[in-house]
Amino acid sequence: MDADVAGQYVAEALAAADRADLGAGVITREAAEHEIEAVLARFESTWGEGRGPDHSMIRALAHAGATVLVAVADDEGGVDASATPPYAIPGELLGATLGFLGWNEGLHLHSHMNAVAPAARGHGIGLALKLRQRAICLEHGVVEVRWTFDPLIRRNARMNLVRLGAEVAAYLPEFYGVLGDEISGADRSDRFEVRWRLTSSRVLRALAGGAPPRWSGESGFALVPDFEAVRRDAAADAARMRAASVRAFTEMARQGLRPELDDAGDYVFTEAEPDAEEAR
């Protein structure tokens, strides 16, 4: 990539991350050494004690330059007027994310963990952390970020595929085995792996707020508004949904199709290119 073009991408990415910070009422940045315990506590409060890296691992990753990032409540008076009580304690660590480099199928950052305090969710902190991660990657010449997510959680699918413009690259059944953590319990750890190509037309359109294409293709899989609530309150129903999704996603992969979201927030299975501007 031409140096001037790369510099423009970096400048625009930093500006986008700063705007996201302002809207969420936080400051996102690399974690300081004295914040590692708070980062660990944020991860453990999300997934459960002992379900993430320990202090020494986070310290080593941060020292090596991996993206160990925090979102702290803005104490400099920059909070958006719409910000609400979660930001009442200036300097409080409200979110943390961890990513490290990988090189399978090309150099990329694997964004492994992203946690936000329960009381602060829904205010754009997760988005702000992702955009800061993107800016840091581009500063270092890394143009792709990957991560996995549970394909049955609709809000995550919408954030990843529509708001951020990532694309599903693979279906990974039982990727982590039985996690037994505070979120998944004994449920299967089926995941979609997404690729976030940081300077692609798809991503630039998404980050600018552009509407995604109306994807043409086969009827895919209908999502419930809150699968986590179903899993918590109606385990048998959740198990049936999971089993149906395994059949649907396995057949999708067999046919060489990709999942996208339709206007209703359900999956459609398509053969269209990820950067398509309109459905085909």
C-alpha positions in Angstrom: 0.0 0.0 0.0 1.3 3.5 -0.9 2.6 5.3 2.1 0.4 8.3 1.6 -2.7 6.1 1.3 -1.7 4.1 4.3 -1.2 7.4 6.3 -4.7 8.6 5.3 -6.2 5.3 6.4 -4.5 5.6 9.8 -5.6 9.2 10.3 -9.2 8.4 9.4 -9.1 5.4 11.7 -7.8 7.4 14.6 -10.4 10.0 14.1 -13.2 7.4 14.0 -11.9 5.8 17.2 -11.8 9.2 18.9 -15.4 9.9 17.8 -16.5 6.5 19.1 -14.8 7.3 22.5 -16.6 10.7 22.7 -20.0 9.1 21.9 -19.5 6.3 24.5 -18.1 8.7 27.2 -14.8 6.7 27.5 -11.2 6.9 26.6 -9.8 3.8 24.9 -6.1 3.2 25.0 -3.4 0.6 25.7 -3.6 -0.8 29.3 -1.0 0.6 31.7 0.9 -1.9 33.8 -1.0 -1.0 37.0 -4.3 -1.7 35.2 -3.6 -5.4 34.4 -5.4 -6.6 37.6 -8.4 -4.6 36.6 -8.3 -6.0 33.0 -8.1 -9.5 34.5 -11.1 -8.7 36.8 -13.1 -7.4 33.9 -12.5 -10.7 32.0 -13.3 -12.8 35.0 -16.5 -10.9 35.8 -17.7 -11.7 32.3 -16.6 -15.4 31.8 -16.0 -16.5 35.4 -13.0 -16.9 37.7 -10.1 -18.7 36.0 -11.7 -18.6 32.6 -9.2 -16.3 31.0 -5.4 -15.6 31.0 -3.7 -14.9 34.3 -1.9 -11.8 35.3 1.5 -13.0 34.0 0.1 -13.8 30.5 -1.7 -10.4 30.2 1.6 -8.7 31.3 3.6 -10.7 28.7 1.2 -9.9 25.9 1.1 -6.2 26.8 4.9 -6.1 27.0 5.2 -7.8 23.5 2.9 -5.2 22.0 -0.3 -7.2 21.7 -3.5 -5.1 21.8 -4.3 -5.2 25.5 -6.7 -2.2 25.5 -9.0 -0.6 28.1 -11.9 1.7 28.0 -12.0 4.0 31.0 -14.8 6.4 31.9 -13.8 9.9 30.6 -12.6 12.1 33.4 -11.7 15.0 31.1 -15.2 16.4 30.4 -15.6 15.0 27.0 -18.6 12.8 27.7 -21.4 13.0 25.2 -24.6 14.7 26.6 -26.5 11.4 26.1 -24.2 9.5 28.4 -25.9 7.8 31.3 -25.0 6.7 34.9 -22.5 3.9 34.0 -20.0 6.7 33.4 -20.6 8.4 36.8 -17.2 7.3 38.2 -14.4 9.1 36.3 -11.5 6.8 35.5 -13.4 3.6 36.1 -12.3 0.7 33.8 -15.5 -0.2 31.9 -14.2 -2.4 29.2 -11.1 -4.4 28.1 -10.0 -6.2 25.0 -7.2 -8.5 24.1 -5.7 -9.5 20.7 -2.6 -11.0 19.4 -0.9 -11.6 16.0 -1.4 -14.7 14.0 -0.2 -15.7 10.5 -2.4 -18.6 9.3 -3.7 -17.6 5.9 -1.9 -14.3 6.1 -0.8 -11.9 8.9 -3.7 -10.7 11.1 -4.6 -9.8 14.6 -6.8 -12.3 16.4 -9.1 -10.4 18.7 -9.7 -13.0 21.4 -11.5 -11.3 24.3 -13.7 -8.2 24.5 -15.6 -7.5 27.7 -17.7 -4.6 28.9 -19.1 -4.1 32.4 -22.7 -5.2 32.5 -24.1 -1.8 33.6 -22.3 -0.1 30.8 -23.3 -2.4 27.9 -25.4 -0.9 25.1 -23.6 2.4 25.1 -21.0 1.9 22.4 -18.0 0.9 24.5 -17.5 -2.4 22.6 -17.6 -0.5 19.3 -15.1 2.0 20.7 -12.7 -0.7 21.7 -12.9 -2.3 18.2 -12.3 0.9 16.4 -9.3 1.7 18.6 -8.0 -1.8 17.9 -8.5 -1.1 14.2 -6.6 2.2 14.3 -3.6 0.6 16.2 -3.5 -2.3 13.7 -3.4 0.1 10.7 -0.6 2.1 12.5 1.4 -1.0 12.5 0.6 -2.1 8.9 -1.8 -4.9 9.9 -4.9 -4.7 7.7 -7.0 -7.7 8.9 -8.5 -8.6 12.2 -10.2 -11.9 13.0 -12.3 -13.3 15.8 -15.0 -15.8 16.6 -18.6 -15.4 17.8 -21.5 -17.5 18.7 -23.7 -17.4 15.5 -27.0 -17.6 17.5 -26.5 -14.3 19.4 -28.2 -11.8 17.1 -26.8 -8.6 18.6 -23.3 -9.9 18.0 -24.1 -11.0 14.5 -25.5 -7.5 13.7 -22.5 -5.7 15.3 -20.0 -7.9 13.5 -21.5 -8.2 10.0 -23.5 -5.0 9.7 -22.0 -2.3 12.0 -18.4 -3.2 11.6 -18.6 -4.8 8.1 -16.7 -8.0 9.0 -17.6 -11.1 7.0 -17.9 -14.8 8.0 -15.0 -16.8 6.8 -15.7 -20.2 8.4 -18.1 -22.2 10.4 -16.3 -23.9 13.4 -18.5 -26.4 15.1 -17.5 -27.1 18.8 -14.5 -24.9 18.3 -13.6 -24.6 22.0 -15.1 -27.8 23.3 -17.3 -27.4 26.4 -16.4 -24.1 27.9 -18.4 -24.3 31.1 -18.1 -20.6 31.7 -20.6 -18.0 33.0 -21.9 -17.3 29.5 -22.0 -20.7 27.7 -22.4 -23.2 30.5 -22.7 -26.7 29.0 -23.8 -25.4 25.5 -21.9 -26.3 22.4 -19.1 -23.8 21.5 -20.1 -23.5 17.8 -18.6 -20.4 16.3 -18.4 -18.3 13.1 -14.9 -17.0 12.4 -15.1 -13.5 10.9 -12.5 -11.5 9.0 -12.5 -7.7 9.3 -10.6 -6.5 6.3 -9.8 -3.0 7.7 -9.6 -1.0 4.4 -12.1 -3.0 2.3 -15.0 -1.2 0.6 -17.4 -3.3 2.7 -15.8 -2.1 6.0 -15.5 1.5 4.9 -19.2 1.5 3.9 -20.3 -0.1 7.2 -18.2 2.4 9.3 -19.7 5.3 7.4 -23.2 4.1 8.3 -24.1 2.8 4.8 -26.8 0.3 4.4 -25.7 -3.2 3.5 -26.9 -4.9 0.3 -30.1 -6.8 0.3 -28.5 -10.2 0.1 -30.0 -12.7 -2.4 -29.7 -16.4 -1.8 -31.3 -19.3 0.1 -33.4 -18.9 3.2 -30.9 -19.4 6.0 -31.6 -19.5 9.7 -34.0 -17.5 11.8 -32.5 -16.0 15.0 -34.4 -15.3 18.2 -33.9 -11.8 19.7 -32.1 -13.0 22.8 -30.7 -16.5 22.6 -28.8 -16.1 25.8 -32.1 -15.5 27.7 -33.6 -18.7 26.1 -30.5 -20.6 27.1 -30.8 -19.4 30.6 -34.6 -19.8 31.0 -35.5 -22.6 28.6 -32.6 -24.9 28.2 -34.5 -27.5 26.2 -35.6 -24.9 23.6 -32.1 -23.6 23.4 -30.8 -27.1 22.8 -33.3 -27.6 19.9 -32.3 -24.3 18.4 -28.6 -25.2 18.6 -29.2 -28.6 17.0 -31.1 -27.0 14.2 -28.4 -24.5 13.7 -25.7 -27.2 13.4 -27.7 -28.8 10.6 -28.3 -25.5 8.8 -24.7 -24.2 9.1 -23.2 -27.6 8.2 -25.2 -27.7 5.0 -24.4 -24.1 4.3 -20.7 -24.8 4.5 -21.1 -28.0 2.4 -22.6 -26.0 -0.4 -19.9 -23.3 -0.3 -22.3 -20.5 0.8 -21.8 -17.7 3.3 -24.2 -16.3 5.9 -25.3 -12.6 5.8 -28.1 -10.9 7.7 -31.3 -9.8 6.1 -33.4 -6.8 7.1 -35.2 -8.8 9.8 -31.9 -9.8 11.4 -32.0 -13.4 10.2 -29.4 -15.3 8.2 -29.6 -15.7 4.5 -27.1 -18.0 2.8 -25.6 -16.5 -0.3 -22.8 -17.0 -2.8 -22.5 -13.3 -3.5 -19.1 -11.7 -2.9 -18.6 -10.1 0.5 -17.9 -6.7 -1.1 -21.0 -6.8 -3.3 -22.7 -3.4 -3.5 -26.1 -4.9 -4.3 -27.7 -8.3 -4.1 -27.3 -10.6 -7.0 
